[in-house]
Amino acid sequence: MEFFYQQLVLQPILDKSYNPYLVILSIIIAIISAFTALGVSERLSVSKTKTQQLLWILFGASTMGTGIWAMHFIGLLALILPVPVSYNLTITIISVFPAIFASGLVLWLKNKASANMTRLLFCGVLLGGGIGIMHYVGMMAMEVNAGMYHIKSLFMLSLLVAMLLATVALKIQSKTSHRLIYSFIDKKQAYSAIVMGLAVSGMHYTAMEATVFVQATNNHPPETAINAVLLAMMISIVMLLSLSLAIMTPLMLRYKQMLRELAQNEEALRIAATTFQTHEAIMITDGHANIVRVNQAFVNTTGFTEAEVLGKNPRLLSSGKHNIIFYKNIWSSIISTGKWNGEIWNRRKNGEIFLEWQTISAVKNIKGVITHYVSFFSDITDLKSSKQAVEKLAYYDPLTNLPNRRLLYERLKNELAIAKKYQRIGALLFMDLDRFKNINDSLGHSVGDALLVEVAHRLQAILSNDATAIRLGGDEFIVLIAAQDETAHKLIDHAQTIAENMITQIGLPYLVVEHDLYISPSIGITLYTGDDNCVDLILKRADTAMYHAKDAGRNTYRFYQQRMQELADARLTLEKNLRKAIEKDELSVRYQPQSSFTGEIIGAEALIRWCHSKQGMISPSEFIPIAEETGLIIEIGSWVIENVCQQINEWDLMGIVVPHIAVNISPKQFHQADFVSVVIRIIESHKIKPNRVLLEITEGVFLKNIEEAIIKMNVLRKYGFSFSIDDFGTGYSSLSYLKRLPFDQLKIDQSFTNDLINNPHSAAIVQAIIVMAEGLGLSLIAEGVETNKQLNCLSDYGCHFFQGYYFSKPLLPEPFADYFLNKLISSAGVQ
């Protein structure tokens, strides 16, 4: 190949012209060739095997390559020169291969990955280069009595035209792949073929313009050349066969595809028509959620006819049981995923509400725009009821309606998980009815079953919200106490209280089918924590403890762990001893003086003490909670008031007149229905003035039922009693209570007095209490005064009455009398 330089050419330049018909024919052949090749590309995208893809690549490359080659030589035949032109057959045949190779490589690359712009540009350059190589190799086959030169600028332009237009054509063609709907002639594919044809022919005729023919001295053409007429015939035959086959093959396959899809659509329509008549209700709306069609099952289910719902929104079925958030979640799912399914309550035309299982699907067109919504639903009200009945049979005992073993396992597993996650502790009680088999065998299973039902009722009645009664089977029951944030000691007390209540209530007589029956339980108790992970092991521990209870004589309970059992035994022993303490005269009342700043006695507080015959002094913090829990505090409280009244009379006879004695009243004692009458009776029986007894109550008395507290306190106040609120500031300390309740005195708790000197917060609280008491007109006394600093500090704040070890410890009546007389003498001596 030689480039044209005007100064080097000495011979005349030959004129050239073109046959317009052959030019048009060459362009048409290029377009048809491109169209057939792009049709092959479409087939590649739907081929399922590599062999099929390879065959289509070879077929497409051959079609495209030979089409380009044919266009080239027809274009050459359109060239008119003043000298004869012939062609070298060998080079002519060789020139077809660059076009075939480039076409095949491009088809292979496009089929391997997605058509991004970089890949399309690379393929366009590759195909344009192949066209250029084919053209210039083909030009070398021309044998003419003239020198052949190329203008460099036009030569470069011809290659650029080929590459650029080829890239544009491939870009257009890439948008036709993977179509959802087929047409016999695709417009974009046709546009792509036209641009590709222009790329080939544009390159050819640009390159021809770049070629300059210079007259030669030799007027004899080579003998190896092939005549142009013969070449034209060869090209015509090859292209006729090639293009006919290339055009018809993809088109016929596409036609076959269209027929297949048409058949599938017809079948789908038949299936849809059949499905529409199913027993499941179907509702179709347009894209704006207006009903456009319903089936007969919809009419049967809702009671609305098709005419009544057409054009309306499905909200006409709304039951009103779901809030707006529920429906927003449905639409959110439909928009994001294209579907939703779940349970929903709707309303029939007659107003009846029913439960349905509904599936909603969005229907989109080929552009991805939602055109319709299709809803399938069925009435599952009866199914749901049946399911709940089945679940009840699966999880509940049919005789007692208590949860059964299966539900126990699930709940206990859940409690273990909670205990592990939150570091909690729970308890399980295993109860077996003693000698139940004797009742069953002697009176029959019907009586035994009726007895089990009664036991279940009693068991449920005594349990709090944190405990669940379960029938394990036969005469075995479980009480599961939920995992909670308590210490082991408190939970043991809680479990023990439940066990004692179970023994008491279940041990009461039964009247079953005219039989008076008695039965007792044996109970095993175990704790569980997050470290336990086996339900069976926990049940085994409780079962073992239950058998220990049976071995201990039945009608009792036992803890699994020895330490727990020791604590429970100690508590039970303490309770039994406390019951006998009054009879054995082990309880006594001590009196702690209440004084002014100068030491003048203005009253005393009665404090109970227990001196056990063997254990010695037992702290009130140990036995008072048990007395509260068991109800013994009622008897003990009355005993203390009796004792105080008697002591007042004795001291009065001795000339020791204590202005008042404060008596602590427990919440359980206060809430007894006869509390007021009992207190008045005791006072009257000893002929004591009510103002000599100051009733101290804590906040727990009025938190439970403030109205009851107000009524009782007002009755006693009218009778002459005074009231002091004890431990103020340690509980709720609501000012609204102080405003409504008729208190006379407010007592500063010793916890504040202890921290008064070293803790500015306690000091601030004490000052606030003093100011508040003065504002409410209440007298004030501070307990727990042990040092002179505390006394002076309280006095400076405005508190004038005190109680504590700084003045005196709690004293028995005789030492208290001596203390009182000494203070009286000291006071007289000072005066």
TORTORVEX-119278 format. One record per residue (C-alpha): z, y, x; residue in three letters. Coordinates in steps of 0.2 Angstrom, whole numbers, plus 5000, padded with zeros to 4 digits. Each point is the difference from the previous one (the first is absolute). Layout:
BEGIN
ZYXALA ...
This chain:
BEGIN
500050005000MET 499550175007GLU 500550174994PHE 498750134997PHE 499950155012TYR 498550124996GLN 499850055018GLN 499749825006LEU 498749954987VAL 498350045006LEU 499049914986GLN 499750074982PRO 501349954987ILE 499349904986LEU 500250064982ASP 500949894988LYS 500249994981SER 500749884987TYR 499449914985ASN 501150074986PRO 499949844990TYR 500649895014LEU 501450135004VAL 500649994982ILE 499849815000LEU 501049995016SER 501450104993ILE 500149894984ILE 500049855011ILE 501550075009ALA 500950044984ILE 499749834993ILE 500649915015SER 501650115001ALA 500349964981PHE 499849815003THR 501150015015ALA 501450094991LEU 499949884986GLY 500449865013VAL 501550115005SER 500649994982GLU 499849815000ARG 501050005017LEU 501550084991SER 500149864987VAL 499649855011SER 501549885001LYS 499649905016THR 499650055018LYS 498449894999THR 499450104985GLN 500450165008GLN 499049955016LEU 498549954990LEU 500050164991TRP 500250105016ILE 498549915007LEU 499050024985PHE 500450194998GLY 499750035019ALA 498349924999SER 499550094984THR 500650175007MET 499349975017GLY 498349954995THR 499950144987GLY 500450125013ILE 498749925012TRP 498750004986ALA 500350184995MET 499850045019HIS 498349915002PHE 499350064983ILE 500550185006GLY 499049965016LEU 498549954990LEU 500250164991ALA 499750095016LEU 498250065003ILE 499450035018LEU 498250045006PRO 500149845011VAL 500149824995PRO 501849934998VAL 500549815002SER 501749925002TYR 500749875013ASN 500649854989LEU 501449955011THR 500850175001ILE 499750024982THR 501049844996ILE 501450055012ILE 500250174992SER 500749924984VAL 501649935008PHE 500950165004PRO 499950054982ALA 500649824994ILE 501450005013PHE 500750174996ALA 499949974981SER 500949835002GLY 501450085011LEU 500250144987VAL 500249884986LEU 501249905009TRP 501150155005LEU 500050074983LYS 500649834993ASN 501449985012LYS 501150154995ALA 500150154989SER 498750135001ALA 501050155008ASN 499050155007MET 500249945018THR 499349834996ARG 498650074990LEU 499550135013LEU 499949865013PHE 499049894989CYS 498850154996GLY 499850035019VAL 499749815003LEU 498749994986LEU 499150165005GLY 499949945018GLY 499349844994GLY 498750094990ILE 499650115015GLY 499849855012ILE 498949914988MET 498950154998HIS 499850045019TYR 499749815004VAL 498750004986GLY 499250155007MET 499849915016MET 498949874991ALA 498750134997MET 498549985011GLU 498950165000VAL 498850085012ASN 501250145002ALA 501650055009GLY 501649994990MET 501350135003TYR 501650054990HIS 500750184997ILE 501849985006LYS 500850124987SER 499149914985LEU 500449835008PHE 501950044999MET 499850074983LEU 499249844993SER 501549905006LEU 501250134993LEU 499149994983VAL 500149815000ALA 501950005004MET 500550144988LEU 499049944985LEU 500649825003ALA 501850055000THR 499850104984VAL 499149854991ALA 501449885006LEU 501350124993LYS 499250014983ILE 499849815000GLN 501849975004SER 500550074983LYS 499049874991THR 500949855007SER 501449914990HIS 499450074984ARG 500949954984LEU 498550014989ILE 498249955005TYR 498450084995SER 498349935003PHE 499550155010ILE 501450105008ASP 499750195002LYS 501050025016LYS 499249855008GLN 498350084996ALA 500550175007TYR 500649915016SER 498449905001ALA 499050174999ILE 501050085013VAL 499949845011MET 498150004998GLY 499950185004LEU 501049965016ALA 498749875005VAL 498550104996SER 500750175005GLY 500449925017MET 498249935001HIS 499150154996TYR 501150125010THR 499749885015ALA 498150004996MET 500050195001GLU 500949985017ALA 498549895006THR 498650095009VAL 498349905003PHE 499050065015VAL 498249955002GLN 499749865014ALA 498549975011THR 499949814995ASN 499149984984ASN 500249814999HIS 501549934990PRO 500949845007PRO 499449844994GLU 501749934996THR 500350134986ALA 500049964982ILE 498950094988ASN 500950124988ALA 499249934985VAL 500749825005LEU 501750085003LEU 500050094983ALA 499649834992MET 501449915009MET 501350144995ILE 499450004982SER 500249814999ILE 501750005008VAL 500750144990MET 499349944984LEU 500949845002LEU 501650075008SER 500250144988LEU 499749904985SER 501349875005LEU 501250145006ALA 499950104984ILE 500049864987MET 501449905008THR 501450134999PRO 499450064983LEU 500049834993MET 501749965007LEU 500650164992ARG 499249964984TYR 500849835000LYS 501750095004GLN 499750124985MET 499649854989LEU 501649915006ARG 501150154997GLU 499250034983LEU 500449824995ALA 501850025007GLN 500250164990ASN 499449924984GLU 501249865003GLU 501450125004ALA 499650094983LEU 500149834991ARG 501749965008ILE 500650184996ALA 499549984982ALA 500949834999THR 501550075009THR 500150154989PHE 500349884985GLN 501549925009THR 501749994993HIS 500650135012GLU 499950184994ALA 498750105009ILE 499950195000MET 498650105009ILE 500150195002THR 498950125008ASP 500450105016GLY 501050124990HIS 501149864993ALA 499250014982ASN 499849834992ILE 498249954998VAL 500249824995ARG 501349874996VAL 499949814995ASN 500649914985GLN 501649945010ALA 500550185002PHE 499850034981VAL 501149844997ASN 501350055013THR 500250194996THR 499550004981GLY 498850155004PHE 498249974995THR 498650055012GLU 499550154990ALA 501850075000GLU 500150005019VAL 498250055006LEU 500050165009GLY 501950015001LYS 501249995015ASN 501049835002PRO 501650104999ARG 499949974981LEU 500849835005LEU 501450085009SER 501749934996SER 501150145007GLY 501049885010LYS 499250065017HIS 500250175008ASN 498650105008ILE 500449945017ILE 499649824994PHE 498350064995TYR 499750105015LYS 500349855011ASN 498749904990ILE 498750135003TRP 500550025018SER 499749815002SER 498350014991ILE 499450155010ILE 500549935017SER 499649814997THR 498950004985GLY 501149894990LYS 501849984993TRP 500949864991ASN 501749984993GLY 501149994985GLU 500050154988ILE 500750034982TRP 498850064987ASN 500050034982ARG 498949924986ARG 499350104985LYS 501449944989ASN 501350085013GLY 500649835007GLU 500350015019ILE 499449855010PHE 499949965018LEU 498449965008GLU 499349955017TRP 498650125004GLN 498750015014THR 499050165002ILE 498450015011SER 499050155005ALA 498149984999VAL 499050105013LYS 498150045001ASN 499049985016ILE 500650175005LYS 501849954999GLY 500450114985VAL 501149924986ILE 499049984984THR 501149894990HIS 501749924999TYR 500249824994VAL 501749944993SER 500449824996PHE 501749974992PHE 500949864990SER 501650004990ASP 501449925010ILE 501550044989THR 500349824995ASP 499649945017LEU 501350125008LYS 501349944987SER 499649825004SER 500150045019LYS 501750084998GLN 500649854990ALA 499449895014VAL 500850105013GLU 501650004990LYS 499949814999LEU 499750005019ALA 501450125005TYR 501349984986TYR 501149864994ASP 499449964982PRO 501849964994LEU 501050155006THR 498650125004ASN 500750035017LEU 498950015015PRO 499749835007ASN 500049925018ARG 498250065003ARG 500450184996LEU 501649995010LEU 499049955015TYR 498850154998GLU 501450124997ARG 501149945014LEU 498550005013LYS 499850184994ASN 501850045003GLU 500049935017LEU 498550115004ALA 500950154994ILE 501649955010ALA 499049985016LYS 499050164998LYS 501550114995TYR 501449915009GLN 500949964983ARG 501149854995ILE 500149914983GLY 500949854992ALA 499649844991LEU 501249914988LEU 499649814996PHE 500949954984MET 500249824994ASP 500949964983LEU 501449885002ASP 499949844991ARG 498550064990PHE 499349825000LYS 501549944990ASN 499650124986ILE 498149955001ASN 500449825000ASP 501350004986SER 499350134988LEU 498149995003GLY 498750115009HIS 499850124985SER 501950055002VAL 499850015019GLY 498450114998ASP 500950114988ALA 501550025012LEU 498850045014LEU 499350144990VAL 501750074996GLU 500449995019VAL 498450105004ALA 500450134987HIS 501850035008ARG 499350005017LEU 498850134996GLN 501350114991ALA 501150015015ILE 498750045014LEU 499650185005SER 498350075004ASN 500049945018ASP 500249814995ALA 498849884992THR 500549844991ALA 498949855003ILE 500049824993ARG 499649895014LEU 500049844990GLY 501249894990GLY 501750085000ASP 499650105016GLU 499950195000PHE 499750135013ILE 500650185001VAL 498950105012LEU 500850165006ILE 498650125007ALA 500050055018ALA 500950175002GLN 500750125012ASP 501849945000GLU 501149935013THR 500349815000ALA 501850034995HIS 499650114985LYS 498649874995LEU 501349865001ILE 501150104988ASP 498650034988HIS 499549815000ALA 501849954998GLN 500250114985THR 498449934992ILE 500649825004ALA 501750044992GLU 499250074985ASN 498949854998MET 501549885001ILE 500950104987THR 498650034988GLN 499249825001ILE 501749924999GLY 500350084983LEU 499949874985PRO 498349974992TYR 499649954982LEU 498449905001VAL 499449904984VAL 501750004993GLU 500749945017HIS 501450095009ASP 499449985018LEU 500850065017TYR 499150005016ILE 500350075018SER 498950055014PRO 500049965018SER 499250145011ILE 499450015017GLY 499650175008ILE 499050045016THR 499350165007LEU 498250035006TYR 499350135012THR 498450045008GLY 500349875013ASP 499849864987ASP 498249954996ASN 500249834991CYS 500450004981VAL 500549825000ASP 501250025014LEU 500950144990ILE 500149894985LEU 500649865010LYS 501450115007ARG 500550054983ALA 499949824993ASP 501249955014THR 501250134996ALA 499949954982MET 500549825004TYR 501450075010HIS 500650094985ALA 499949834990LYS 501049925014ASP 501350144998ALA 500349944982GLY 498650084991ARG 500150164989ASN 500050115016THR 498850075013TYR 499749985019ARG 499150105013PHE 498949915012TYR 500550085016GLN 501849965005GLN 500450195004ARG 499450054983MET 501049864992GLN 501550065010GLU 499850184994LEU 499849944982ALA 501549895001ASP 501050145007ALA 499550124986ARG 500349874987LEU 501749975008THR 500450185000LEU 499550024982GLU 501149854995LYS 501550075010ASN 499750184992LEU 500149924982ARG 501849945005LYS 500550155010ALA 500850094985ILE 500949854994GLU 500749975018LYS 500550185002ASP 498950025015GLU 499250174994LEU 501050165003SER 499750184998VAL 500250125014ARG 500150194998TYR 499250135012GLN 500750174998PRO 498950154995GLN 500650165009SER 499850185001SER 499750095017PHE 501850025003THR 500449814996GLY 500650034982GLU 499649844990ILE 498950044985ILE 499649824995GLY 499649835006ALA 498649874999GLU 500349824995ALA 499249885012LEU 500049814997ILE 500349885014ARG 500049815001TRP 501149905011CYS 499649824999HIS 501349885003SER 499149915014LYS 498650125006GLN 501050155000GLY 499350174995MET 498350004993ILE 498950165001SER 499650084983PRO 498250015007SER 500049804999GLU 500749974983PHE 499650154989ILE 498149965000PRO 500449824995ILE 501250074986ALA 498650124994GLU 498749865000GLU 501149874991THR 500850124988GLY 501749975007LEU 500150195003ILE 500350034982ILE 501649905000GLU 500550075017ILE 499650184995GLY 501249984984SER 501349935011TRP 499950155012VAL 500250124986ILE 501549904993GLU 500850005017ASN 499750195003VAL 500850044983CYS 501549895004GLN 500250085017GLN 499950184993ILE 501449964988ASN 501149925014GLU 499750155012TRP 500450124985ASP 501749924998LEU 500350025019MET 499650194998GLY 498349975010ILE 498850094989VAL 498249985007VAL 498950124990PRO 498649874998HIS 499449845007ILE 498149975002ALA 499449834994VAL 498249935004ASN 499049944986ILE 498649885003SER 498350024991PRO 500249834992LYS 501750044994GLN 499550174993PHE 498549924991HIS 501149884990GLN 499950044982ALA 501950014998ASP 500350105016PHE 500750154992VAL 501149914988SER 500749895014VAL 500450165011VAL 500950094986ILE 500949844995ARG 500749985017ILE 500550185002ILE 500950004983GLU 500949845003SER 500850085015HIS 500250174992LYS 499150095014ILE 499250174997LYS 498149975003PRO 499950155012ASN 501149905012ARG 498549875003VAL 498450075008LEU 498549894997LEU 498949995015GLU 498249944996ILE 498549995011THR 498250054996GLU 499649824996GLY 501050024984VAL 498850134992PHE 498449955008LEU 499749854988LYS 500450094984ASN 500550185001ILE 500150034981GLU 501349864999GLU 500950075015ALA 500150174992ILE 500749934983ILE 501349905009LYS 500650145012MET 500150134986ASN 501149884989VAL 501149975015LEU 500050195005ARG 500550054983LYS 501449875001TYR 500650095016GLY 499349905014PHE 499250095015SER 498549945010PHE 499550005018SER 498349965007ILE 500249885015ASP 498949995015ASP 499050154996PHE 498450035010GLY 499849825005THR 498949954985GLY 498850104989TYR 501250154998SER 499050084986SER 500650174995LEU 499449964982SER 501349874999TYR 501450115006LEU 499450134987LYS 500149884986ARG 501549895004LEU 501850074998PRO 500749985017PHE 501550095006ASP 500049965019GLN 498749965013LEU 500449895015LYS 499250035017ILE 499549835007ASP 500949945016GLN 498249975008SER 499850195000PHE 501750045006THR 499949885015ASN 498450095006ASP 500650174996LEU 500450065018ILE 498549925009ASN 498650004987ASN 499450174994PRO 499149924986HIS 501649924993SER 500850175002ALA 498650094990ALA 500149874986ILE 501950024999VAL 499950194999GLN 498649984986ALA 501149884990ILE 501550125002ILE 499050154994VAL 499249894985MET 501849944995ALA 500650184999GLU 498550054990GLY 500349864988LEU 501950044999GLY 500549835007LEU 501449965011SER 499649935017LEU 500849875011ILE 499449925016ALA 500449825005GLU 500049925017GLY 500950155009VAL 500649935016GLU 500150145013THR 500750185000ASN 498250065004LYS 499349934984GLN 501550074990LEU 499750185007ASN 498149994998CYS 500149944982LEU 501350144997SER 499050135008ASP 498549944989TYR 501150024984GLY 500649834996CYS 501950004997HIS 500549824996PHE 499949855011PHE 500249825002GLN 500049895015GLY 500949925015TYR 500450175007TYR 501350024987PHE 500449814996SER 499349834998LYS 500049914983PRO 501849954997LEU 501049884990LEU 501050084986PRO 501650005009GLU 499350085017PRO 499150124989PHE 501650054991ALA 500850035017ASP 498550105006TYR 500050114984PHE 501950045002LEU 499850045018ASN 498650124996LYS 501050074986LEU 501550035012ILE 498950075013SER 499350124988SER 501750064994ALA 500650025018GLY 498650115004VAL 500450114984GLN 
